[in-house]
């Protein structure tokens, strides 16, 4: 199942980061991008293992994100997502400089769409109560693969731009990018609206959540 919510560019990017990181501190190291303290251009067992068993609230860039969209958003896909870069993106700004996104519609109200993918509850319980770490890793690998394929399909469908005017228009293929965060439980939230016509924010309720594997995919 996939649900979606729009992210307001006028929102506080740091608060969105805190929610997606599950209020954990930004990681200092990540085996997906570092080995022995240095970046590596070669695939390693550490990176592959971390990809399937460690992709969680630290965040991971979309697989095979194109160079064109990464450059437009100021994303360095060879490094882990940082709190500062993510907060800027969630506010409709470049990850590297904090400048507003370029284009005819620079004053965007929406910075992204959160496509949240969740398997059936039985899959969550299978991963939660797996008899071995290897079995658990295999189940999470399947969840991630299904998520990546679903997001690739969505990207193909909505990653287009309409060109032309005066009754003559055509669709042109484009690029989108996203960042994914894996969560293990469904955290109860309460929706609070700022005035009758104001924006609505989902505020966490500090009570234990039920086991519910899901992945937040913030598409820019």
C-alpha positions in Angstrom: 0.0 0.0 0.0 1.2 3.5 -0.8 -0.2 6.7 0.6 1.0 10.2 -0.1 1.1 13.7 1.5 2.4 17.0 0.1 5.2 18.9 1.9 4.9 22.6 2.2 8.0 24.6 1.2 7.0 27.1 3.9 7.4 24.5 6.6 10.3 24.1 9.0 12.7 21.7 7.3 14.4 20.9 10.5 11.2 19.6 12.1 10.6 17.3 9.1 14.1 16.0 9.4 13.6 15.3 13.1 10.5 13.3 12.3 12.1 11.3 9.5 15.2 10.7 11.5 13.0 9.6 14.4 14.8 12.3 16.6 18.1 10.5 16.3 21.4 12.4 15.9 22.9 12.6 12.4 25.2 9.6 11.8 28.9 10.4 11.7 29.7 7.4 9.4 27.8 5.3 7.0 29.2 2.1 5.5 27.3 2.7 2.3 29.6 5.6 1.4 32.7 5.2 3.5 35.3 2.5 4.2 38.2 2.9 6.5 37.3 6.6 6.8 37.6 7.3 3.0 35.2 7.3 0.1 35.4 4.3 -2.2 34.5 4.2 -5.9 34.2 0.4 -5.7 31.4 -1.7 -4.4 32.2 -3.4 -1.2 30.5 -6.0 1.0 30.2 -3.4 3.7 28.1 -1.1 1.5 26.0 -4.0 0.1 25.2 -5.3 3.6 24.4 -1.9 4.9 22.2 -1.2 1.9 19.9 -4.1 2.6 20.1 -4.4 6.4 20.9 -0.8 7.5 18.8 1.4 5.3 16.7 3.0 8.0 16.0 6.5 9.5 19.5 7.6 8.4 18.0 8.2 4.9 19.2 7.0 1.5 19.1 8.7 -1.9 17.1 7.2 -4.7 18.9 4.4 -6.5 20.4 5.5 -9.8 19.4 9.1 -9.4 20.3 10.9 -12.6 23.1 13.4 -12.7 20.8 16.1 -14.1 18.3 16.1 -11.2 21.1 15.7 -8.6 22.8 18.8 -10.1 19.6 20.8 -10.1 18.9 20.0 -6.5 22.5 20.3 -5.3 22.7 16.7 -4.2 25.9 14.8 -3.9 24.7 11.2 -4.2 28.2 9.8 -3.2 27.7 11.1 0.3 25.1 10.4 3.0 22.2 12.8 3.4 23.0 15.4 6.1 20.5 17.1 8.3 21.3 20.5 6.8 21.0 19.3 3.2 17.7 17.6 3.9 16.2 20.6 5.8 17.0 22.8 2.8 15.5 20.4 0.3 12.3 20.2 2.3 12.0 24.0 2.1 12.4 24.0 -1.7 16.1 25.0 -1.6 19.3 23.6 -3.0 20.9 21.0 -0.7 24.4 22.5 -1.2 23.9 26.3 -1.2 20.4 26.9 0.3 19.4 28.9 -2.7 15.8 28.5 -4.1 15.3 26.0 -6.8 15.8 27.5 -10.3 13.1 27.6 -12.9 10.0 29.6 -13.9 8.2 28.6 -10.7 10.9 29.4 -8.3 8.4 30.4 -5.6 7.0 26.9 -5.2 4.5 26.2 -2.4 5.1 22.4 -2.5 8.7 21.2 -2.0 7.9 17.5 -2.4 5.6 14.6 -2.0 5.9 11.9 0.7 5.0 8.6 -0.9 4.8 6.2 2.1 5.0 2.5 1.2 4.0 -0.2 3.6 3.7 -4.0 3.1 1.0 -6.1 4.6 1.1 -6.3 8.4 2.0 -10.0 8.1 5.2 -9.0 6.4 6.1 -6.7 9.3 5.5 -9.4 11.8 7.5 -11.9 9.8 10.5 -9.5 9.9 9.9 -8.6 13.5 9.9 -12.2 14.7 12.3 -13.8 12.2 14.3 -16.6 13.8 17.6 -15.4 12.5 19.2 -12.1 11.4 19.7 -13.6 8.0 16.0 -14.3 7.6 15.2 -10.8 8.8 17.6 -9.3 6.3 16.1 -11.2 3.4 12.6 -10.0 4.3 13.8 -6.4 4.5 15.7 -6.8 1.2 12.4 -7.8 -0.4 10.6 -4.8 1.2 13.2 -2.4 -0.2 13.2 -4.0 -3.6 9.4 -3.7 -3.8 9.7 -0.1 -2.7 12.3 0.8 -5.2 10.4 -0.7 -8.1 7.2 1.1 -7.0 9.0 4.4 -6.8 10.6 3.9 -10.2 7.1 3.3 -11.7 5.8 6.5 -10.0 8.8 8.5 -11.1 8.2 7.4 -14.7 4.6 8.4 -14.6 4.9 11.8 -13.0 8.5 12.8 -14.0 7.3 14.7 -17.0 7.0 18.4 -17.9 4.3 20.0 -20.1 5.7 22.3 -22.7 4.1 24.9 -25.0 1.2 27.3 -24.7 -1.7 28.8 -26.7 -3.5 25.5 -27.0 -0.4 23.7 -28.4 1.4 21.6 -25.8 3.3 18.4 -25.4 4.8 16.3 -22.7 8.6 16.0 -22.3 10.3 13.4 -20.2 12.1 14.8 -17.1 13.8 13.6 -13.9 12.8 13.4 -10.3 14.8 12.5 -7.2 13.9 11.3 -3.8 15.2 10.3 -0.4 13.9 7.3 1.6 13.6 6.6 5.3 12.8 3.3 6.8 10.6 3.1 9.9 9.6 0.1 12.0 6.5 1.3 13.8 3.3 3.3 13.1 3.7 6.4 15.3 0.3 7.9 16.3 0.0 11.6 15.3 -2.5 14.4 15.9 -3.4 16.8 13.2 -3.3 20.5 14.3 -4.4 23.3 12.1 -3.1 26.9 12.3 -6.4 28.8 12.1 -9.5 28.0 10.1 -7.7 28.5 6.7 -4.1 27.8 7.9 -1.8 24.9 7.2 -2.2 21.6 9.0 0.7 19.9 10.8 0.9 16.3 12.0 2.3 16.3 15.6 3.5 13.1 17.2 1.7 11.6 20.2 4.2 10.2 22.6 2.8 6.8 23.0 4.2 3.4 21.8 3.3 2.6 18.2 2.3 -0.8 16.7 4.8 -2.7 14.6 4.4 -1.5 11.0 7.2 -1.5 8.5 7.0 1.4 6.2 9.3 3.6 4.0 8.9 7.3 3.6 10.0 8.4 0.1 10.2 12.1 -0.2 10.1 12.9 -3.9 11.3 16.3 -5.1 
